[in-house]
């Protein structure tokens, strides 16, 4: 994308087809093609965070949002990275067939319940955000306040007032993910917010979010987000506390 060249034949095809379709969607750097075809003129758009500046440089008439995972502006839908394209697709399913079908589709795909377009590209999609998760709202609130503890299934089941077996089965049935995955997601979300909003050292953030050691936090960030905690912090908060 840094030396992006939109093939004229493809650009012309988009221009010809655009007036005849209900929606136009792009994933990741596909936004460059839509912009080259004049479809993003004066519109808000998303692309992968790594290519935001380049899209702005090549197409200053486009209002590029560096943070959103997908954006709908009229008939145009644009998304960030490849995984965000799945979130965009789920949003289209919800628009056409309703929330229930979108939720069931997400479960079939073994995803956390779909993320909203306004969510940060780096935000972790919590199972607790599902609109159908009311049965476990109190548990999710308690977990968020006790991430530093050893949150085993037995401990969660006790808090929920169920036997471990019943709790695990009911949780997966309701939310499509295991309780352990929920805890993992909430810990990562809490760590992200701490990096964004505080100047706390990584050691402290790791301890308060349940990772225990700084190295564990670093490994999770690389595995889940593809960046180090320091890179995440410098991009989303401006606090340069660590460099790795």
KAGIDA-V295896 format. One record per residue. N is the residue number from 0. RES is the residue in three letters. SS is DSSP state (alpha for helix, beta for strand, coil for the rest). D_CENTER is the distance of its C-alpha to the mean C-alpha in Angstrom with 1 decimal. Layout:
# KAGIDA-V295896
n:N res:RES ss:SS d_center:D_CENTER
n:N res:RES ss:SS d_center:D_CENTER
This chain:
# KAGIDA-V295896
n:0 res:UNK ss:coil d_center:22.1
n:1 res:UNK ss:coil d_center:24.1
n:2 res:UNK ss:coil d_center:27.3
n:3 res:UNK ss:coil d_center:25.8
n:4 res:UNK ss:coil d_center:28.6
n:5 res:UNK ss:coil d_center:28.0
n:6 res:UNK ss:coil d_center:30.6
n:7 res:UNK ss:alpha d_center:33.0
n:8 res:UNK ss:alpha d_center:33.4
n:9 res:UNK ss:alpha d_center:29.7
n:10 res:UNK ss:alpha d_center:29.4
n:11 res:UNK ss:alpha d_center:32.6
n:12 res:UNK ss:alpha d_center:31.3
n:13 res:UNK ss:alpha d_center:28.2
n:14 res:UNK ss:alpha d_center:30.6
n:15 res:UNK ss:alpha d_center:32.9
n:16 res:UNK ss:alpha d_center:30.4
n:17 res:UNK ss:alpha d_center:28.3
n:18 res:UNK ss:coil d_center:30.9
n:19 res:UNK ss:coil d_center:31.3
n:20 res:UNK ss:coil d_center:27.8
n:21 res:UNK ss:coil d_center:25.9
n:22 res:UNK ss:coil d_center:22.5
n:23 res:UNK ss:beta d_center:21.4
n:24 res:UNK ss:beta d_center:18.0
n:25 res:UNK ss:beta d_center:16.7
n:26 res:UNK ss:coil d_center:14.0
n:27 res:UNK ss:coil d_center:13.5
n:28 res:UNK ss:coil d_center:17.1
n:29 res:UNK ss:alpha d_center:18.5
n:30 res:UNK ss:alpha d_center:18.3
n:31 res:UNK ss:alpha d_center:21.3
n:32 res:UNK ss:alpha d_center:23.3
n:33 res:UNK ss:alpha d_center:22.7
n:34 res:UNK ss:alpha d_center:23.7
n:35 res:UNK ss:alpha d_center:26.7
n:36 res:UNK ss:coil d_center:27.7
n:37 res:UNK ss:coil d_center:27.7
n:38 res:UNK ss:coil d_center:25.1
n:39 res:UNK ss:coil d_center:22.9
n:40 res:UNK ss:coil d_center:25.9
n:41 res:UNK ss:coil d_center:25.3
n:42 res:UNK ss:coil d_center:21.9
n:43 res:UNK ss:beta d_center:18.4
n:44 res:UNK ss:beta d_center:16.1
n:45 res:UNK ss:coil d_center:13.0
n:46 res:UNK ss:coil d_center:13.1
n:47 res:UNK ss:coil d_center:11.8
n:48 res:UNK ss:alpha d_center:12.2
n:49 res:UNK ss:alpha d_center:15.2
n:50 res:UNK ss:alpha d_center:17.0
n:51 res:UNK ss:alpha d_center:16.6
n:52 res:UNK ss:alpha d_center:20.0
n:53 res:UNK ss:alpha d_center:21.8
n:54 res:UNK ss:alpha d_center:20.7
n:55 res:UNK ss:alpha d_center:22.0
n:56 res:UNK ss:alpha d_center:25.1
n:57 res:UNK ss:alpha d_center:26.0
n:58 res:UNK ss:coil d_center:25.2
n:59 res:UNK ss:coil d_center:25.8
n:60 res:UNK ss:coil d_center:26.2
n:61 res:UNK ss:coil d_center:22.5
n:62 res:UNK ss:beta d_center:20.4
n:63 res:UNK ss:beta d_center:17.4
n:64 res:UNK ss:coil d_center:14.4
n:65 res:UNK ss:coil d_center:13.0
n:66 res:UNK ss:coil d_center:9.9
n:67 res:UNK ss:beta d_center:8.6
n:68 res:UNK ss:coil d_center:6.3
n:69 res:UNK ss:beta d_center:9.5
n:70 res:UNK ss:beta d_center:12.8
n:71 res:UNK ss:beta d_center:15.8
n:72 res:UNK ss:beta d_center:19.1
n:73 res:UNK ss:coil d_center:22.1
n:74 res:UNK ss:coil d_center:22.3
n:75 res:UNK ss:beta d_center:19.8
n:76 res:UNK ss:beta d_center:16.2
n:77 res:UNK ss:beta d_center:14.3
n:78 res:UNK ss:beta d_center:10.9
n:79 res:UNK ss:coil d_center:9.5
n:80 res:UNK ss:coil d_center:9.6
n:81 res:UNK ss:alpha d_center:11.0
n:82 res:UNK ss:alpha d_center:8.2
n:83 res:UNK ss:alpha d_center:6.8
n:84 res:UNK ss:alpha d_center:10.5
n:85 res:UNK ss:alpha d_center:10.3
n:86 res:UNK ss:alpha d_center:8.1
n:87 res:UNK ss:alpha d_center:10.8
n:88 res:UNK ss:alpha d_center:13.4
n:89 res:UNK ss:alpha d_center:12.8
n:90 res:UNK ss:alpha d_center:13.1
n:91 res:UNK ss:alpha d_center:16.3
n:92 res:UNK ss:alpha d_center:17.5
n:93 res:UNK ss:alpha d_center:17.2
n:94 res:UNK ss:alpha d_center:19.1
n:95 res:UNK ss:alpha d_center:21.8
n:96 res:UNK ss:alpha d_center:22.2
n:97 res:UNK ss:coil d_center:20.8
n:98 res:UNK ss:alpha d_center:18.3
n:99 res:UNK ss:alpha d_center:20.1
n:100 res:UNK ss:alpha d_center:20.0
n:101 res:UNK ss:alpha d_center:16.2
n:102 res:UNK ss:alpha d_center:15.9
n:103 res:UNK ss:alpha d_center:18.5
n:104 res:UNK ss:alpha d_center:17.0
n:105 res:UNK ss:alpha d_center:13.7
n:106 res:UNK ss:alpha d_center:16.1
n:107 res:UNK ss:alpha d_center:18.2
n:108 res:UNK ss:coil d_center:15.5
n:109 res:UNK ss:coil d_center:14.9
n:110 res:UNK ss:coil d_center:11.2
n:111 res:UNK ss:coil d_center:9.8
n:112 res:UNK ss:coil d_center:10.7
n:113 res:UNK ss:coil d_center:8.8
n:114 res:UNK ss:coil d_center:6.1
n:115 res:UNK ss:coil d_center:8.2
n:116 res:UNK ss:coil d_center:8.5
n:117 res:UNK ss:coil d_center:9.2
n:118 res:UNK ss:coil d_center:6.1
n:119 res:UNK ss:beta d_center:6.0
n:120 res:UNK ss:coil d_center:5.0
n:121 res:UNK ss:coil d_center:5.5
n:122 res:UNK ss:coil d_center:4.6
n:123 res:UNK ss:coil d_center:5.2
n:124 res:UNK ss:coil d_center:5.5
n:125 res:UNK ss:coil d_center:9.1
n:126 res:UNK ss:alpha d_center:11.9
n:127 res:UNK ss:alpha d_center:13.8
n:128 res:UNK ss:alpha d_center:12.0
n:129 res:UNK ss:coil d_center:13.7
n:130 res:UNK ss:coil d_center:16.6
n:131 res:UNK ss:coil d_center:19.0
n:132 res:UNK ss:coil d_center:18.6
n:133 res:UNK ss:alpha d_center:21.5
n:134 res:UNK ss:alpha d_center:23.6
n:135 res:UNK ss:alpha d_center:21.6
n:136 res:UNK ss:alpha d_center:20.6
n:137 res:UNK ss:alpha d_center:23.4
n:138 res:UNK ss:alpha d_center:22.3
n:139 res:UNK ss:alpha d_center:18.7
n:140 res:UNK ss:alpha d_center:20.3
n:141 res:UNK ss:alpha d_center:22.8
n:142 res:UNK ss:alpha d_center:20.4
n:143 res:UNK ss:alpha d_center:18.4
n:144 res:UNK ss:alpha d_center:21.9
n:145 res:UNK ss:coil d_center:23.1
n:146 res:UNK ss:coil d_center:20.5
n:147 res:UNK ss:coil d_center:23.4
n:148 res:UNK ss:coil d_center:25.4
n:149 res:UNK ss:coil d_center:25.8
n:150 res:UNK ss:coil d_center:23.7
n:151 res:UNK ss:coil d_center:25.4
n:152 res:UNK ss:alpha d_center:25.4
n:153 res:UNK ss:alpha d_center:28.9
n:154 res:UNK ss:alpha d_center:27.9
n:155 res:UNK ss:alpha d_center:25.2
n:156 res:UNK ss:alpha d_center:27.6
n:157 res:UNK ss:alpha d_center:30.3
n:158 res:UNK ss:alpha d_center:28.1
n:159 res:UNK ss:alpha d_center:27.3
n:160 res:UNK ss:coil d_center:31.1
n:161 res:UNK ss:coil d_center:30.9
n:162 res:UNK ss:coil d_center:32.2
n:163 res:UNK ss:alpha d_center:29.7
n:164 res:UNK ss:alpha d_center:30.2
n:165 res:UNK ss:alpha d_center:29.8
n:166 res:UNK ss:alpha d_center:26.8
n:167 res:UNK ss:alpha d_center:24.9
n:168 res:UNK ss:alpha d_center:26.0
n:169 res:UNK ss:alpha d_center:25.2
n:170 res:UNK ss:alpha d_center:21.7
n:171 res:UNK ss:alpha d_center:20.7
n:172 res:UNK ss:alpha d_center:22.5
n:173 res:UNK ss:alpha d_center:20.8
n:174 res:UNK ss:alpha d_center:17.1
n:175 res:UNK ss:coil d_center:17.1
n:176 res:UNK ss:coil d_center:16.3
n:177 res:UNK ss:coil d_center:18.7
n:178 res:UNK ss:alpha d_center:19.2
n:179 res:UNK ss:alpha d_center:18.8
n:180 res:UNK ss:alpha d_center:15.2
n:181 res:UNK ss:alpha d_center:14.5
n:182 res:UNK ss:alpha d_center:16.3
n:183 res:UNK ss:alpha d_center:14.5
n:184 res:UNK ss:alpha d_center:11.1
n:185 res:UNK ss:alpha d_center:12.8
n:186 res:UNK ss:alpha d_center:14.6
n:187 res:UNK ss:alpha d_center:11.8
n:188 res:UNK ss:alpha d_center:10.3
n:189 res:UNK ss:alpha d_center:14.0
n:190 res:UNK ss:alpha d_center:14.6
n:191 res:UNK ss:alpha d_center:11.9
n:192 res:UNK ss:alpha d_center:13.5
n:193 res:UNK ss:alpha d_center:16.9
n:194 res:UNK ss:alpha d_center:16.4
n:195 res:UNK ss:alpha d_center:15.4
n:196 res:UNK ss:alpha d_center:18.2
n:197 res:UNK ss:coil d_center:21.0
n:198 res:UNK ss:coil d_center:23.2
n:199 res:UNK ss:coil d_center:23.6
n:200 res:UNK ss:coil d_center:24.3
n:201 res:UNK ss:alpha d_center:22.1
n:202 res:UNK ss:alpha d_center:24.8
n:203 res:UNK ss:alpha d_center:24.6
n:204 res:UNK ss:alpha d_center:20.8
n:205 res:UNK ss:alpha d_center:21.1
n:206 res:UNK ss:alpha d_center:23.9
n:207 res:UNK ss:alpha d_center:22.5
n:208 res:UNK ss:coil d_center:19.2
n:209 res:UNK ss:coil d_center:21.2
n:210 res:UNK ss:coil d_center:20.8
n:211 res:UNK ss:coil d_center:24.5
n:212 res:UNK ss:coil d_center:24.8
n:213 res:UNK ss:alpha d_center:23.2
n:214 res:UNK ss:alpha d_center:23.2
n:215 res:UNK ss:alpha d_center:21.1
n:216 res:UNK ss:alpha d_center:18.4
n:217 res:UNK ss:alpha d_center:18.7
n:218 res:UNK ss:alpha d_center:18.6
n:219 res:UNK ss:alpha d_center:15.4
n:220 res:UNK ss:alpha d_center:13.6
n:221 res:UNK ss:alpha d_center:15.2
n:222 res:UNK ss:alpha d_center:14.4
n:223 res:UNK ss:alpha d_center:10.7
n:224 res:UNK ss:coil d_center:9.6
n:225 res:UNK ss:coil d_center:12.9
n:226 res:UNK ss:coil d_center:14.2
n:227 res:UNK ss:coil d_center:16.6
n:228 res:UNK ss:alpha d_center:16.4
n:229 res:UNK ss:alpha d_center:18.9
n:230 res:UNK ss:alpha d_center:17.0
n:231 res:UNK ss:alpha d_center:13.9
n:232 res:UNK ss:alpha d_center:16.4
n:233 res:UNK ss:alpha d_center:18.4
n:234 res:UNK ss:alpha d_center:15.7
n:235 res:UNK ss:alpha d_center:14.2
n:236 res:UNK ss:coil d_center:17.4
n:237 res:UNK ss:coil d_center:20.4
n:238 res:UNK ss:coil d_center:21.8
n:239 res:UNK ss:coil d_center:23.2
n:240 res:UNK ss:coil d_center:24.4
n:241 res:UNK ss:coil d_center:23.9
n:242 res:UNK ss:coil d_center:23.7
n:243 res:UNK ss:coil d_center:22.5
